[in-house]
Amino acid sequence: VGDVNIDLVVVGYSQVPQPGQEVFVDNMMMHVGGGAALFSLSLAKLGLGVAFNGVLGDDSNGSFIREQFAQYGIDTSLIQTSKTHQTGISIAFNPDTDRSFLSYMGSNQELALERLDLEQIAQGRHVHLTGYRGRDNHDQFLAIVKQLKEKGVTLSCDVGWDDSGEWYEGIFELMRHVDVFLMNETEALHYTRRERIADSLALMADHGGHIVVKLGSDGAVAMKDGVMTRHPAFKVEAVDTTGAGDSFNAGYLYGFIQGFDVETSLKFGNACGAMSVGAYGGSTGTADLNGLRAFLQRHEGSRS
Ligand code: ADP
């Protein structure tokens, strides 16, 4: 459940053009983007049945995204079509390092938690929720988590945060209610109000739950039942870091859903993250299960 948009990846030019400037770039690529959409694509490629729930515009970009979903067998029947907003577009400059974005949320603005069809969503076995915004929507988000749990599904959640986001201690309550709680290093530091990741992890471990923190080129760490497990990243040349976290989530949660142990799930997550950063586009680098296994065979022993 969450965002979907078009990602335009600008290759070979690192800045947003100045007023009055026309810039010719080496290459500009169009891909499906948005955290929940990239997660869905990567998970579907691994062979699980996926239904995406989000809002698209009634336009050619929306059709392009639907076609991409269909190509990977993703169920699009829960997608709503906006009558007022176009499909969102995000332009990413400098995709391999410190990216800059120009983003239009578009139809994603209409994804309202209160309008989610929980009966339909709970037909699945596992629900991955995105879009938590701290104090802003905490009560509503937690209520939906509780209702879905009561309907018998397992739940994971990846929180977002940007500079405008307000710190909110309620996040610890949410962590206890979902089966797997995922975040990146910046989000972990923000939500625990710590400066060092070790302190942040220690605080979260005290609160319990099954928490996974993605550490970029340092791999990832998971805490479950008071046990902390680390797994280093795989060594790859990063060309586009867009979607690394969402691809990681697909690998990790594939492991969780299949009943793998934490160590193996981290390995799957790091492999999907590394495959994602090794190619332009948020999920174009990730592969099916055979491709993932082949990647692991090539890279085991070459972790960074
Ligand atoms: P997010 O994209 O959410 O900010 P990260 O940057 O931590 O998350 O990346 C998610 C995962 O992708 C990491 O945990 C790691 O597995 C993988 N990853 C990210 N950057 C690299 C890299 N340079 N080399 C190898 N793997 C990477």
Boltz pocket constraint, residues with backbone or C-beta under 6 A from the ligand:
constraints:
  - pocket:
      binder: B
      contacts: [[A, 183], [A, 184], [A, 185], [A, 213], [A, 214], [A, 215], [A, 216], [A, 217], [A, 218], [A, 219], [A, 220], [A, 233], [A, 234], [A, 235], [A, 236], [A, 238], [A, 241], [A, 243], [A, 244], [A, 245], [A, 246], [A, 248], [A, 269], [A, 270], [A, 271], [A, 272], [A, 273], [A, 274], [A, 277]]
      max_distance: 6.0
